[in-house]
Amino acid sequence: MNIKIDARGLSCPQPVLMTLNEIKVGKTSEIQILVDTDTSKENVSRAAISQGWEVADVSEERNEYKITIRKK
């Protein structure tokens, strides 16, 4: 089951908190997060890594980022 978080238009720390909440719920081993700033991309990636997850993919399209994280 893939979880998608749409955090576009939100400023930090909101995208990070949304990501950490889904990690804590623990119902999936893969989460996709959509953000629209470099800062959010970096902060979400760092937060996932700090929780023992890996950043599997980051793609950029039209000034938006899709971050895919996976449980190790």
GIQUI-V492426 format. One record per residue. N is the residue number from 1. SS is DSSP state (h for helix, s for strand, l for the rest). PSI is psi in whole degrees, 0 to 359 (none if undefined). Layout:
# GIQUI-V492426
N&SS&PSI + N&SS&PSI
This chain:
# GIQUI-V492426
1&l&119 + 2&l&135 + 3&s&136 + 4&s&132 + 5&s&122 + 6&s&100 + 7&l&20 + 8&l&138 + 9&l&355 + 10&l&143 + 11&l&157 + 12&l&144 + 13&l&9 + 14&h&312 + 15&h&323 + 16&h&314 + 17&h&321 + 18&h&319 + 19&h&312 + 20&h&325 + 21&h&315 + 22&h&322 + 23&h&317 + 24&h&323 + 25&h&321 + 26&l&27 + 27&l&0 + 28&l&162 + 29&l&4 + 30&s&135 + 31&s&137 + 32&s&132 + 33&s&130 + 34&s&125 + 35&s&166 + 36&l&20 + 37&l&152 + 38&h&319 + 39&h&313 + 40&h&320 + 41&h&312 + 42&h&316 + 43&h&320 + 44&h&317 + 45&h&314 + 46&h&318 + 47&h&318 + 48&h&314 + 49&h&320 + 50&h&339 + 51&l&7 + 52&l&14 + 53&s&164 + 54&s&149 + 55&s&105 + 56&s&327 + 57&s&145 + 58&s&120 + 59&s&147 + 60&s&134 + 61&s&122 + 62&l&53 + 63&l&23 + 64&s&153 + 65&s&139 + 66&s&115 + 67&s&126 + 68&s&122 + 69&s&149 + 70&s&145 + 71&s&133 + 72&l&none
